[in-house]
């Protein structure tokens, strides 16, 4: 006997064998069991989901002489005639090649003839949406009032192309895409029946690629089995056969884009293209991988890439996919879209960095030095003193250049510089410990609890005491959370600086809302990326974060303000004061 394709060999012959269409199966079985047969049915849905298969099963079941619970017995003469393709009362028509008025008129001329051997004469019209308008019009009257011995079953993958006048005359069933689990399970059954060893990863990849179509999945498995000479299908063989890039290589490519390594990106695309890899599948796989990484981030807090980067990249890949599919020069379009994404994403990052640099360079430099102090055991007190002295020197240098009439005395300015510098240094030390503790105890549950209660901040937006704090927090993004600490980021350094003065109230408000003390660390988005990278590096090297005791925050932090004279003579003096002390510390009477 000649070889038979697996999708034909394992095509379901009974309702109970149909996978993924339980609601349709139940309705069809009940219709046959209780003799509620309609004259016309319309099956719609994606390709390979069982529409034609269901039509053939229905035609057999409805004509069985001894049905059992709505299903054909498979042994009576009618069943055997249909199974052996010897029955002339089951007529299949391909509307793609028989779509004219003449073909439909021929059907009209024959439908009045009674079945030669069955109870019902069944017309199965596949791809019915391909019929011409004239053919549809010729079919309408017959479809509405056919003889009692006629059943029409129409099948289509494009329901929107079928006229509503035809749809309204049929009982309609919509077939769903099969889930990856359903497809994998069926493929495993077929592989076992064929005595072929297939890796689970292969079945999973097939289920991902076929977009819910069982016929395509079985066809892909058939090709993989034919490729393997030793009755064993490995993931490597499958990827080579179908032009698929491995998951590790896809992650490597995303890393190149994240690091903006242009030369390696171009070289990588050249390599996979020359190896015959399908760029459309590669694009789809990258999009799927981004989705999986985002889900992993929210479900298990596994951090591999920046979440904002992944979301932006996924959006770009979705746009790229359509252009690559339609282009005659896939490689060039794909390269240009990737480079365009890097340019725009890089420009945005650069612009933010520039703002941070212009608005808060002194604080950034001081933050780096304090971190060095926290990570080093050598002469930490000496380094801390030097950091404070440098801060004072910078600020005093600016003070000497300002008009004396803007402030009451030079001593007042120096006193406030001391306090501001000490407060910032104290905060940065505490901030580092809070970040450490948040990473040490970060969990998905704490983050979800936090987000579920986050809307409670709305209740304080108009509060006289906490309104400014609540509005300030809404401008930030929560990045990580543990039972007693959270990390909030802002795009600009100036926003972080403002948070220094609000911290006591922020922690006080969180304690009111969440019912327990929560320590808060504030970072810029750029600094968060560095902290996250350090966390990932430590995690990969098996280094864990150890909980540390957090000193109490200086409760006077938000109350410090420089002494201002009753008048400020010009706008430049105000601007210099804001640069020196921060906009929240300067008031004009």
Beta strands, then each sheet from edge to edge (+ up, - down):
strand 1: 40-45
strand 2: 90-94
strand 3: 121-126
strand 4: 150-156
strand 5: 171-175
strand 6: 197-198
strand 7: 232-233
strand 8: 477-481
strand 9: 485-490
strand 10: 519-524
sheet 1: 2+ 3+ 4+ 1+ 5+
sheet 2: 6+ 7+
sheet 3: 8+ 9- 10-
end
